[in-house]
Structure formats: C-alpha cells, structure tokens
Amino acid sequence: RSAGAAWLSDRGYRTASFAYEELAVLVRDGLDAHLPPGSTALLAAALAEGFDGNPLDRLGDDPEPWWTAYLRHLVPPVLHLFHRHGVVLEAHLQNCLIAVDTAGRPVRALFRDAEGVKTVPPAGRAAGWERLVYCLIVNHLGELAGALRERHPAFDPWPPVRRELARHDVPEAHALLTRPTLPGKTNLLLRWTGADGADARYLPLPNPLARPV
C-alpha cells in the first residue's frame, strides 16, 4: 500500500460443487482499515452511472481539480506495478473504488479482485500493456471522461490524463501519447465464442490522448 492506494486482498472463498461459479462467495478485506479518516469509498462504476450525492454532480464550474486529483491517485500505482514488477492490474470500473473526503475530493484509490491481476513474462509485455491500457484508459477513464463531459460540455478531460501519463518514467505510457489508436476489447465476441478472458481480442479505437495538451 502507498499513500495514494490500497489493495483489498481475497482471503478465502466458499462454494458448492454443483454450482461452483454461481454460488461462489469471496472473503475479502473490509474497507475500514484502508480508508483515510473521514473518507467514504465509492465504486468507480457508480460514478459513471450516477447516484444521489455523486461527487461529479457538485464540482462547480471547474471539474479539472477534481479530475486531476482522481488521476493522481488512480494512475501511479497501476503504472508502477507494471513498470517495476511486470504486474498488470485490471483497473476497470468494477475493480476500483475511490475514497473521497467530505467535500467529495478523491483521497485514495483502492483496487480489488486478484483474479484480474496478471504477471507478465518478458515475452508477453506488449500483450500485458494492451490489457492494462484497455482496462485503465478505455474502460475506466473513458467512461468517466464521458460522464464529466455530460455535465461540463466545454471541459476536455483528456489533457489532464495526458499530463498524468507524461510525468511517469514509463516508456509505454509516453508512447501511448502519440499512437493513433487504443485497444477496444471485443466483449460480445468473447461471449459468443466462449473464449477465456485471457484470449480477448481487441479492435483499434481513435486515441483521444494523441493530441497536443
């Protein structure tokens, strides 16, 4: 754990042999020991969907300070684990929680679901990076960027993302700022073919990061 992030570990599970996946229950770390005092954990997916008290609904006229704080807590641990340890966190909206203070400002990122953590052998580094980019940039930040634009049509959420990626000494992150496309996961095709998640296919999407700040 760092000052800006925490990991909710899976401690065990229970299920029944006749419905192994359908009845499975995980025992996972609780939130209390991982939250800064006075903060509240919110599921990242809920921020995109909307709910009463959503911090996105009370950002005033300038959402950039909130968005910058969100990125400062979410992005660094994901890049650090990949660059230093070859670990890919599937940091999509369902696997991430954001702790916010009483004013709704992000103060910590929390990650969960060890099933979605992959160690990357040297030969598979490029494939691991594609998976990381889809989960973090396309799935997670792309959805929240859209939610911010709905509330603030004049705000461009991508320059702050670009600046956050650029400040890290991670070659793949810097290359991401100039490539023309991002990987879009073909989830429906994955279901139709019954393929394992590790065999996911990707199609190119326009890269909103490949523009000057």
Secondary structure, 3 states (H helix, E strand, C coil): CECCEEECCEEEEECCHHHCCCCCEEEECCCHHHCCCCCEEEEHHHHHHCCCCCHHHHCCCCCHHHHHHHHHHHHHHHHHHHHHHCEEECCCHHHEEEEECCCCCEEEEEECCHHHEEECCHHHHHHHHHHHHHHHHHHHHHHHHHHHHHHCCCCCCHHHHHHHHHCCCCHHHHHHCCCCEEEEECHHHHHHHCCCHHHCCEEEEECCCCCCC
